[in-house]
Amino acid sequence: MTDLLSIGVTGVRAYQTALSTASENISNAATPGYSRRTATIEEFRTTGIAGLGQSTIMAGGGVRIAGVTRAADEFRSAQARTTGSDVARSQASVGWIDRIEGALAGNQLSDRLTTFFASAKNVAADPASTAPRTVFLEDARSLAAGFASTGRALAGAADELAAQGRDMAAQLTDLGNSMVRINQGLTRAAAGSSARAQLLDERDRTLEAMSALVDIDAQFDAFGRATVRAGGVGGAVIADVERSSIVSFVTNASGEAAIAVSNANGMVKVAATGGAMAGLVDGALSIAGARQRLDKIATDFVADMKAWQEGGKTRDGVAGTEIFKVMPDGAAPTEIAVVMTDPAGVAAAIGTEGARGNGNMTKLTELRETAGWERRFDDITTENAALLKTRRAVVDAQSAIHRSAVGARDEMTGVDLDEEAVNLIRFQQAYQASSRVIQVARDILQTIIDIR
Amino acid sequence: MRVATSLQYDRLRDRMSALSGKADSLNNQLATTKRILTPSDDAAGYRALTALKRAGANSDAELTNVNLATSLLDSSSTALASVESQLSRVKAIAISAGSSTLSPDQRVALAAEIDVILEDLVRLANTTDSRGTPLFSGDSVKTPYVITPAGASAADGTVTFTGAGEAGQIPIGDGRTIAATSSGETIFGNIPLKAGGAPGDMFSIVKSLSDKLKTGVPVTDDTVDIQSAMTSVLNAQTSIGARGARLELEKTRLEDLALTRETERSSIEDVDIAATITELKKVMTVLDATQASFGKLTSLNLFNYLR
């Protein structure tokens, strides 16, 4: 009869564990990265040692929990990570392209250029008067400020991007360190233990966080320990069982960015194709491109306007001097200031023309057409806008793919409260029945003891 | 298929936030009545808008120029009309001075009248425009006609032209320009004289009449030269009239263009209000339904039935 008692005890114990597993699932239903646990219940077989020729017929030994299984699907998880990397990259680059759009359109440089040249037409109509010349100089100041603020907005975006990149690199380095610790924990954790399940959850969460930053390749050994490479299968190892690497985000003078991994073997550049850091590299390239083109426009504008002024005559009949100048010397080409204070200094006339001559203003109209500063600036704006629109569509598509990949993964690993409620009832009933078995065993024993 | 509870919530959340975002952007379009709020809303449309805006700014400046040119032409025309009437008076005097019955006193009186007219003519030739600068000074801004003061080395009372060249033409759009003023040299100078030789100017013709009357030289056919001066002024008036008509056309053209641009801008940028409101209603209805179904779905939970 002791068998009956112990069978009852195993039942109570096993279902207690099963109940706590179900409760654990319920309480973690909303925990990100939590994988559903299942208590594997199996028959407890006592392996009786039977003598040679003897046959032992034994009743079962009850039930036991073979282990806590963590629902996981490496392929679906990997798919969710990869698609997540893609979205993160596109989203990050969209953010920065949007910043470029803000800088280009927000500072109204295009409008200011137009106003400046329209105002030149009024000077041409009435070169002898001070009023249109004063307006022209005011518009020149507004234009110079437009160049400067656009240039600064782009430079600010570039600086901010570099800072964000460095933060992300530090974050990735930290995640690499965590991964090494998790790997070491996995070495020690017993198979089927809930500690191991927790470590595996932590591992997958870390991998997901890493893949949001850069596209990674993760290879798992028998213990579930991960070897993580940045930039896909052929990339540099950023974390394995023993050590992690330092990830850095570097920018060059022209603003282009790259991701580098350094460890005992030296420094390797990562050709990332996914993750927010890859998006930053894209964004840095876009910003650098926009800045380069804006700088070129600004440089050409200042030089051409200087030549134009010098080719003409002021209202007082002397050769003109520059209106626009990059201040201070050696500053960015967009740091333009208006150095002319006297409206009479605008060289409206040319050659031997008098105060009412406007030959040089006609030349400015021609210069406006041939140099095409407005057109060139609008080219940058619209090309960037078109890129932004396409990238946004890409983000939408990639997000849909990512959502379905996450859905597929969560179908395997997620907690369904209804299912857990059913399990709870099932295990509770089994627990109650097992305790009933103990009671029956006690009653039977009592019956035997009570025999007189 | 297992529906993970958190996924169910996440999906509904994503859907609702997507719908809210759509509703917000439609609402923005309605509030601003503009379809293109940033370049990326429609890159090609944005570029077209920039071009329209540029054309608009140019047109505005050109319209200002057209108005300025019109006012300059009007001023010139008024001044020249006065010059014409004064010259008619001189011509009348010249005709009466031709009579041999005039006494020396009468001649002196006529000369005095001509001198007054001459002063008037100089004043008219020095007319300033709305900007306060002389109309007929050509390229320069100095007072164009000065009467040589008595006692100066040049002959007494001679009127000299100090201006030079022609003023720059005013740009009125698409590379077109118009001369809003003419130099006094063109209008009052370069008048072929009956006597031949170098052409003279209106002032010397009038002055010579006065001088002849004062010195007793018989006035014979001075009317011919005066008529030549009048013809020159008349020609200038005709030219001003023609330029005024051209400006009128340019103004109409610029205003028509502004209308066309406005239509074009509206077709690119403006929101189709009816369609947008309908779309917004649709989105709001779907959002309402999603929110309602969210409430229903999330209240469906087996735990509610476990007692």
Interface residues (C-beta under 8 A of the other chain):
Chain A: A29 A30 P32 D98 E101 L104 A105 S110 D111 T114 T115 F117 A118 S119 K121 N122 A124 A125 D126 P127 A128 S129 A348 A349 T352 E353 G354 A355 R356 G357 N358 G359 M361 T362 T365 E374 D378 T381 T382 E383 N384 A385 A386 L388 K389 R392 R403 V406 G407 D410 E411 M412 T413 G414 V415 D416 L417 D418 E419 A421 V422 L424 I425
Chain B: M1 R2 V3 A4 T5 S6 L7 Y9 R11 D14 T38 P39 S40 D41 A43 A44 Y46 R47 T50 K53 R54 A57 N58 D60 A61 E62 T64 N65 L68 A69 R131 T133 S137 G138 D139 S140 V141 A164 G165 A167 G168 Q169 I170 P171 G175 T177 A180 N301 L302 F303 L306
